[in-house]
Amino acid sequence: MSEALPAATRPKKPLPPKPGLHPRNRDVAGYDFTALAAASAGLARYLITTAAGTPGIDFAKPAAVKAFNRALLVDHYSIQGWDIPAGYLCPPIPGRADYIHHVADLLATCNRKEIPRGPNVRVVDIGVGANCIYPLIGHGEYGWRFLGVDIDPPALDNARRIVAANPALADAIELRHQPVQDNIFVGMLRSGESFDLSICNPPFHNSPGDVMAVAQRKWNSLGKGARGKSAAPPRLNFGGQGTELWCEGGERAFLERMVAQSAGIPKRCLWFTSLVSKAENVAHVEAALKKVHPVETRIIPMAQGQKQSRLIAWTFCGNGEMERWRKARWADQS
């Protein structure tokens, strides 16, 4: 049984390496909870000693997860004032960082094996959310500039508050409202805009019922399963609003729409990418891509602990076009 961890006896040894994380991930060697609590004082109240005798937090508690994320952002990227409204998605930062590192490697394949860095690299984040997590990590790791797009005005308002709390981000992160729910790229770009990457973590459930079913499974796996009529209902420890978690047709329909709309702006983004959470959806996305004839498609496996995922990337630019792109945008930034 876990119990509160006295400060005087708190172990200082970090956890073992996280299996599957990208080698550049700052958490690949595990979490140093003592350092994290020192960086963000609010984390200390949530520290526990696990059954294995190591420091940790109770990941079934949303407040603990939020405090943990805040500490990681302070410690890793000097982000101040990070918070999200009640009920919004509180993302697992190591997994989000992995996405950024993998797409950095993808850009390196077009830049003579060097990751392009600095503000000349521009990325559009589809569904930036209230947490603004991908722009925070991507700018912190590589100095990239981001456009974050979302259909939810309150989420954008919170993302703007995070950016405003960190003056160094003022020129690095722009936020923009997409007013049409079914549009992804359509109507989003301004005249003359182009991007080196698009990234996305799409909603992957088909309905609110599917969301609750997943919540129940996670609740059970965390040892919080109901034990009677008075037991608390399951909840997602990472939170999430409706538009963050589900859309009609789920992940498959969203990705098929993204692929179709990318074909309408084939040369305004070098690499289109997205996470694909459900393995069975990969074949459907590949089928959608065959209809729009990209020059190249790549599927990149990802993992964090027992969770297996992958990202899919496609481009409509050939080798000659990529080289011209490199010279025009990155030649002085590598």
MORAHU-V813816 format. One record per helix or strand. SS is the DSSP state (hx for helix, st for strand). FROM is the first residue (numbers start at 1). TO is the last residue. Records with the same first field share a line. If there is no record, write none. Layout:
SS->FROM-TO / FROM-TO
This chain:
st->3-4 / 47-49 / 55-57 / 122-126 / 145-150 / 173-177 / 195-200 / 205-205 / 246-246 / 269-276 / 296-304 / 307-315
hx->7-9 / 33-39 / 41-46 / 62-77 / 93-108 / 133-142 / 153-164 / 167-169 / 208-221 / 242-245 / 250-265 / 281-292 / 319-329
